[in-house]
Amino acid sequence: MMRARHRVVAAAVLLVTAQVTACSTCQGLTPVSISSPTRQAAPASVPPPPAPFLAAVPAPTFPGTMALGIPGRTVLAGSPRILPGKLTRTLDGLLVRYGGGRTAVSVRDLTTGRRYRYHRALQLPTASISKVSILTALLLDTRWRELGDQARSDARHMIRFGDDGAADRLYERIGLEQGLASANRRLGLKRTYTPGGRCAAPNCWDATRSTAEDQVRLVRALATGRSPLAPAERRRVLGLMERVTPGQKWGISAGACENDQVSLKNGWLRHASNGRWVVVSAGLIRGHGHDYAVAVLTEDSPSMSAGIAKVEGVAARVMEAFRGEHGCEPDAN
């Protein structure tokens, strides 16, 4: 059986305080902060993060593998075949038990090329996972070592601690929605859209709408050589995502095995119009000889805790399908 690492989120959820923010173009979306009565702010004192230790990710080979006809890839002999119809029916039933709402899922095994998409064309709000796009756009134009101290500090706090003010400053620096759109084109994101203009906050970046498949494309651009981003910059972004604050390590990590390496970014917001919640999670799960790019986007949950449970339940179920009957056993896959 798969020993998925489910995160304890109750304590974090109890700290959630909703704030309705005037925003001329955010289409009724309400940003939500954790551990703050207003917006997510940087902690008073944060020790400098250690240098990232993630290595560049070529397509790996492992003892006991065999080629299965996928050009340029070596596929592990134990990798189970994904049955899309069966997995879709499983998720349909699971989501009914979670109270419905809209959900989009995409998973790609970067080692073997296997993939699965659920509601692949559905565009949903990305909330704070847009912060990964902001940092990626910044590093496409300016290498990390060439950024000033303030920009590097903002990048760390934006990704690791969810600091909205830091995200606002970097969003301005990249050129608002036009800069984000330009970076998305370079990264191959085909169905991602950010509203134009400045919000009153200003943080229209969290009103971005995207597909789960586009978010997986972004993760793949961070994890492989098929990317316009330099290897050192890719490692930097994934390193920050790996070291998000413990209270924000829920999400797709529920689909990881013990000792897997997880780099992720989560997002959440409450719709001002109906009080329903957007809860999303995307990132990279690395372990047992595989690198998985995973994105789960949900909308219309009755509460943040319900949305987190939905994201984690979906992530765990899909990753069970990718790992097969041996799950997280030490010698599996």
N, C-alpha and C positions, 0 to 999 in steps of 0.2 A: 504494500500500500504506500501511496505517496505521503511522505512526511512534510507537508507544505508548512512554510513558516508564516502562520497567521499572526498579524500584529495586534497588540492590545491597543485599542483606540478609544476606549470609553473615557479615559482621563482627558485626552485631547479634546474629545467632543464636548465635554462639559464646560470647556473653556471658551467655546465658540460664542462670539458676540456678533450679531448681524448689525451692519451699518448701512443705511440707505444713503447713497452718495449721488448728488446731483450730477447728471451726465447727459449732455445734449445728444450724443450719438450712440450710447451704449444699449439702446433698445430695451430699457427696463431691467437690465441686469444689475444686481446688487453685489459689490465685492464684500467679502466676509473675512475677518481677521481672526487669528488665534492668538491668545495670550495678550490681547490688546483691546482696549475699549474703542479704539478707532481703527487705524490701518495697521498692517504688519510693519513693525519698526525694527531697526537693527538693535541687537542687545547692546547694553552699555559698554561691555568689554568682551571682545572675542579674540581668543588667541589666534595668531596667524596659522592658517592651515598648513599641514605638511605638504611637501612637493608631491604631485601626483605620481603614483607608481604603476599606473596601468600601462601596459605595453601596447604597441601597435598591433592590430589584429589582422594578420594575413589569414587566408583560408587554411586552417590547420589540418594536419594529418595525424593519425593515431595508430598505434599497433593494432593489428587485427581488424582493419577496415577493408572495405572492398568498394570499387567503383560501381555506381548504379546508373551510369549513363547521363549524369548531369554535367554539362560542359564546365570545365574549370573547377570542379568540386570533387572531394572524396567523401563518400557517405558512410557513416558508421553502419556496420552490418545490422546492429540491433535497432536501428531507427524505425519505429512503426509507421505504417502508412496512415495518413490522415484521411478520414472518411468525412468529407464536408457535410453531406446530407445528414448523417447520423449525429455529428457534433452539433449541427444547427438545431435539430429536433431536441437534443439534450438542453441546449441553451434556451430554446423557446419555453420548455417546461420549467427550467430553473427560474427564469425571469418572471413567469407568472407567479411563482411562490414569493418572489421579491416585490410583488405589487405592480408589475408592469413598468411604464415609462419607456423612454427611448434609449437604446443601447447600441453602440457600435464597437466592434472588436477587430483587431488585426494582430496576428502573430506571424513572424517570419523567423525560421531557423536559419541564421546566417551561415551556419556550417554546412548544411545539407541542401538548402534551397526550399525545403518544405514550407508551406504557408497556409494560413486559414484566414478568411475574412467573413465577418458577420455584419450585414447591413453596410456593405462597403461604400455605398454612395451617400450615406447619411452624414450630413454636416451638423456638428454640435459645438456648443461653446467650449473653448479650451481653458478658460480661466488661467490659473497660474502656470500651467505647463507651457504657455506662451513665453515664459521667461527664458526657457531653453532656446527658443527661436531668437529672442532678442540678443542673448549672449553670442549665439552662433553668427548672427548678422554682424555683430560688432567685430568678431574675430576674423570674419571673411575680409574685412578691410584693414584691420590693425592687429598685428600680432600682440599676444599677451605682454611680452617683455617691453613693448613700445607704448603700452597704455600708461597713463599716469597713475599715481598712487590712489587717487580718489576713484577712478574707474575700476581698478582692480578690486578695491574694497567693496564698491557697489556690486560688482559681479559676484564676489564671494557671498555677500549678504543676501543678494537676490535669489541665488540658487540654493544655498544651504539653509537659510532661515526664512525665506519667503518674504523678504523686505520689499513692500510695494513702492516705497519712496525711491529705493535704489533702482527698481525697475523703471519707474517714471523717468529718472535722469538718463538712464542708458537708452531708453526708447526715444527720448529727445535727441540724443547724440547720434543714433543711427538714421535719423530723419523721419521719425514717426512711421505712419503706415506705409509710406512709399519706400522707405528703407527696408522695412520688413518684407514687403512684397517683392522687392528686388532680390533679397536674399532667398526667399522662398523659391523664386524662379531658378536661381542658380543651384538650389538643392533638389530640384525636381518635385517640389510640392505643388500639385496641380489643382487641388480643391480646397485651398486655405485662403480665407479672406478676412481682413481687418478693416473695420469702419474707418472712414476718413475723419480728419479734424481732431481738435483737442477736446477732451472731456474736462469737466470742471475739476476733476481730481488732480492731475490729468492721467487717467490710466485706461484709455480705450483699448490698449493691448489685450485686456482680459475679456473683451467682447469679440475677439477673434473666433471665427467658426472654421472648423476643419473636419476632415474625416480621420478615422482611426488609421486608415491606410497611409495617409500623408504623414501622420505622426510616426509611424513605423519607418517611413522613408527617411525622416529626420534622424531617428535613432541609428538607422543603417549608415547614414552619412557620417555619424560620429564614431561608429564602431569598425568601419572597414575603409579600405583604400579607395573605394568608389565614392569620392567626395572632393569637392573643391576646397575643403578645409585642410590645412597643413596637419601632419601627424601630431606635432606637439600641441596644437590647439585642440585637436580632437581629444587627446588624453587629458588636457586641462578640463574641458567641459565634463567629461565622464567622471573625472576625479572629484569634481565639486558635487555632481549628482550622487556619487557614492557616499559622500559625507554629509548628506542632509541631516538636519537636527533629528534626534531620535523620535520626537513626537510627530514627525512627518514621514516616517518610513513605512507607513501602511500602503496599501494599494497593490500594485502588481507583484510586490514582494511576497504576497500570499501564495503565489505560484512557484516560488523558489524552494529549492531543497536546502537543507542545513549545509552551511559552508559555501553555498553559491555566492558569487559576487554580484551585487545588485546596485545598479546606478539608475535612479528614478527621479521624477518630479511629479508631484501631485497638484491638483487644483480643485477649488470648490468655490461656489458662489450661490446666492439665493436670488431667485427672480423676484423683483419688487412687485410684479403684477399679480402673482398668485402664491408667493411664499414657497414655491417648490425649488428643489435643489439640483444644481449641476455638480457632479463629483466625477473627477477624471484622474487617470494615472497613466504614465507612459515611461518607458525606459528599457534598460538592457539587463537581462539575466544571463550570467556567464557561469557555467559549471558543468561537470560531468561530460566534458568534451564538446559542449555546444554553446553557442552564443544565440540567445533568443531576443529579438526586438519585439516588444509587446506594448500594445496600447489598448486601453479600455476607457471609453467615453460614455457617460450616462447623464440623463436629464430627467427631471420631473420626479425625483424621489421626495417623499414627504418630509424627510429630515436628512441632515448631514450623516448621521450614524447609519441610517438606512442606505444611503448612497454608498458609503464606504463598504458596508456588508455586501452590497450588490457587486461592486467592483472586485472585491476580494473573492467572492464566490465564483464569479465568472473567470477571473484569472486562474484560480486554482483548478477549475474544471477543464479549461482549455489546455493548461499545461499538463494535466494528467493524460490527456489525449496525445500530446506530443511525446511524452515519455513512455507511454505504453504500460504494460502489465508490471514491469519491474520498477516503475516509479523512481524513487530516490535511493534505491539500493546502491551501495558503493560501487559495484561493478556494472550498474545499469548503463545502457547506451554506449 
